[in-house]
Amino acid sequence: MTVDAAPKPFLDHFDDPAKVAAYAEGPRRFVPGLDALHRMTGVLLAEHAPPQARVLVLGAGGGLELKALAEAQPGWTFVGVDPAPAMLDLAARTLGPLATRVEFVRGYIEDAPPGPFDAAVCLLTLHFLDAAERRRTAADIRARLRPGAPFVAAHSSFPQAPRERDRWLARYAAYAVASGADPEAAAGAQAAVGSSLDLFDPETDAAILRDAGFADVTPFFAAFTWRGWVAYA
C-alpha cells in the first residue's frame, strides 16, 4: 500500500488538526492500561534486543510509544513510520529532545528501511487493515528483523459473534465515558469502529501473525477490546 493509495477516511482522521491536537487524550481514554502496555512492550523487547538496538515502530504517529521506549532505553534508536504527516509532526513534538534518536518515515511498511532491525513494534494500528493486508504487513515487518528478534503488536481484537461483538463494542464506549470522554464522542467512536474496521477475534489475529512467519506468538495483554502479542522473527 502506498501513501497515495491509502483509504481516504483512514488518513483524513489523522490529518484533522483538531483531532491531531487532542490525540494524546484519546488513546488513554479508549485503551485501558495504555501506559502499562508501553512499559510491558519495552520489557518484552529488552529481553532479546541489545542495549544499542535499532527498533522499527510502525504506526508511530503521535509518538507515545516512541517516547516511552526512548525514555526506558537510552541506547536504542528508532525508525518511526506513519502515513500521516501531521501525526509525525506531533510525534516529534511529543518526543522533544528525544526526537534526535528517531528517523521519521512518511509511509507504510514498504517505505521503511530494509533493516535488519533488532526489534519491532506496531501498536493500535493493525486493526485498520483487512486480513490480507494485515498478513502482508506483518510479513514485511518480519522480513526486516534479525533472526529471533522480538515483535510486539497490540490492537483491537475481541470476540466477533454478533451478540458478543455488540456487547464488547458497548463496553469499549462505556470505558471511554468512564475515563472522561464525551458520551456523544464515545458513541460515535463505537459506531465508527463497528462499521469501518476489519475486526477479528484474538485467535484469528494470532493466526495472522503465525501465517506471516512469526514464531512463538504469545498473548501478553488483554484489556476489554484490546489484545497484545509478542512474537519472534
C-alpha positions in Angstrom: 0.0 0.0 0.0 1.3 3.4 -0.9 0.6 6.7 0.8 -1.5 7.9 -2.1 -3.4 4.7 -2.3 -4.4 4.6 1.3 -8.1 4.7 2.2 -9.0 8.4 2.4 -11.1 8.2 5.6 -8.1 6.4 7.3 -5.8 9.4 6.6 -8.4 12.1 7.0 -8.9 11.2 10.6 -5.2 11.7 11.4 -4.8 14.9 9.3 -7.7 16.8 11.0 -5.8 19.4 13.0 -8.3 19.4 15.9 -8.2 15.6 16.2 -4.4 15.6 16.0 -4.1 18.2 18.7 -6.3 16.2 21.0 -4.7 12.8 20.1 -2.8 12.2 23.3 -6.1 12.3 25.3 -7.9 9.7 23.1 -5.8 6.6 23.4 -5.6 6.8 27.2 -9.4 7.2 27.4 -10.2 4.4 25.0 -7.4 1.9 25.7 -7.3 0.6 29.3 -3.8 0.4 30.7 -2.1 2.2 27.8 0.9 3.4 29.8 1.3 -0.2 31.2 1.2 -1.5 27.7 4.0 0.7 26.7 6.1 -0.4 29.7 5.4 -4.1 29.0 6.4 -3.6 25.4 9.7 -2.2 26.5 10.3 -5.1 28.8 9.5 -7.7 26.2 11.7 -6.1 23.6 14.6 -5.7 26.0 14.6 -9.5 26.7 16.2 -10.0 23.3 17.2 -6.6 21.9 20.7 -5.4 22.7 21.5 -2.2 24.6 22.2 -0.3 21.3 19.2 -1.8 19.5 17.7 -0.3 16.3 13.9 -0.6 16.6 11.2 -0.3 14.0 8.0 1.4 15.1 5.1 1.1 12.6 2.2 3.4 13.2 4.5 5.8 15.1 2.4 8.9 14.7 1.7 10.7 18.0 4.9 9.4 19.4 3.5 8.0 22.7 5.2 4.6 22.4 8.3 6.1 20.9 8.7 8.4 23.9 8.1 5.6 26.4 10.6 3.3 24.7 13.2 6.0 24.3 13.0 7.0 28.0 13.3 3.4 29.1 16.2 2.5 26.9 18.7 5.4 26.4 20.8 3.4 24.0 18.1 2.5 21.5 17.5 4.3 18.2 14.3 4.1 16.2 12.7 4.3 12.8 9.2 5.6 13.1 6.9 5.0 10.2 3.4 6.6 9.7 1.4 7.7 6.7 0.1 10.9 8.2 2.5 13.9 8.2 0.6 15.8 10.9 0.9 12.7 13.2 4.7 12.5 12.5 4.9 16.2 13.4 3.0 15.5 16.6 5.4 12.6 17.4 8.4 14.9 17.0 6.8 17.5 19.4 5.9 14.7 21.9 9.5 13.4 21.9 11.1 16.8 22.3 14.9 16.3 22.6 14.5 12.5 22.3 13.5 13.0 18.6 17.2 13.1 17.7 17.2 9.4 18.1 14.3 8.8 15.7 14.3 8.6 11.9 10.8 9.6 10.8 9.5 8.0 7.6 6.2 9.0 6.0 4.5 5.9 4.5 3.8 2.3 5.2 6.0 -0.7 6.0 7.3 -1.0 2.4 8.7 2.6 2.8 10.7 1.6 5.9 14.5 0.8 5.5 15.2 -2.9 4.9 16.9 -3.4 8.2 17.9 -5.6 9.8 16.3 -4.3 12.9 16.8 -5.7 16.4 13.1 -5.4 17.4 9.8 -4.0 16.0 6.6 -2.6 17.4 3.1 -2.0 16.0 0.6 -0.6 18.5 -3.0 0.4 17.9 -2.5 0.2 14.1 -3.1 -3.3 12.5 -6.8 -3.1 13.1 -7.0 -0.6 10.3 -6.0 -3.3 7.8 -8.0 -6.2 6.3 -6.8 -9.7 6.9 -4.7 -9.9 3.7 -3.1 -6.5 4.1 -2.5 -7.3 7.8 -0.8 -10.5 7.0 1.3 -8.8 4.3 2.3 -6.0 6.6 3.3 -8.4 9.4 5.4 -10.4 6.9 7.1 -7.3 5.7 7.9 -6.4 9.3 9.4 -9.9 9.9 11.5 -9.6 6.7 13.2 -6.5 8.3 14.1 -8.2 11.6 17.1 -10.1 12.6 16.5 -13.8 13.2 15.0 -14.3 16.6 14.2 -10.5 17.0 11.1 -9.7 19.0 7.9 -8.1 17.6 5.2 -6.6 19.8 1.7 -6.0 18.3 -1.4 -4.7 20.1 -4.7 -3.6 18.6 -8.4 -4.0 18.7 -9.3 -7.7 18.9 -12.2 -9.3 20.7 -15.0 -12.0 20.1 -16.8 -11.4 16.8 -20.0 -13.5 17.2 -22.8 -10.9 16.7 -24.2 -10.7 20.2 -20.7 -10.8 21.8 -19.4 -8.2 19.3 -22.1 -5.7 20.2 -21.6 -6.3 23.9 -17.8 -5.6 23.7 -18.3 -2.6 21.5 -20.7 -1.1 24.1 -18.1 -1.8 26.8 -15.5 0.0 24.6 -17.6 3.1 24.6 -18.6 2.8 28.3 -15.0 2.6 29.4 -14.1 5.8 27.4 -17.0 7.6 29.1 -15.9 6.4 32.5 -12.4 7.7 31.7 -13.7 11.2 30.8 -14.6 11.0 27.2 -17.7 12.9 25.9 -20.6 10.4 25.7 -21.6 11.6 22.2 -18.0 11.3 21.0 -17.7 7.8 22.6 -20.9 6.7 20.9 -19.5 8.0 17.6 -16.3 6.1 18.1 -18.2 2.9 18.9 -20.2 3.3 15.7 -17.1 4.0 13.6 -15.2 1.1 15.0 -18.1 -1.3 14.5 -18.7 -0.2 10.9 -15.4 0.7 9.4 -12.7 -1.5 10.9 -11.8 -5.1 9.9 -12.0 -6.7 13.4 -11.1 -10.3 14.3 -11.2 -12.4 17.4 -7.8 -12.9 19.2 -7.4 -16.4 17.8 -7.6 -15.2 14.2 -5.2 -12.3 14.9 -2.6 -14.7 16.4 -3.0 -16.9 13.4 -2.3 -14.0 11.1 1.0 -13.4 12.8 1.9 -17.1 12.5 0.9 -17.1 8.8 3.3 -14.1 8.4 6.2 -16.2 9.6 6.4 -15.3 13.2 7.2 -18.0 15.8 6.1 -18.4 19.5 3.2 -16.0 19.1 2.2 -15.4 22.7 -0.5 -13.2 24.2 0.6 -10.8 27.0 -2.1 -8.1 27.1 -5.9 -8.2 27.3 -8.0 -5.2 28.3 -11.6 -5.1 27.2 -11.5 -4.9 23.3 -7.7 -4.8 23.1 -5.1 -7.6 22.8 -1.4 -7.7 22.6 1.1 -10.4 21.5 4.8 -10.8 21.5 6.3 -13.0 18.7 9.8 -13.7 17.2 11.2 -13.5 13.7 
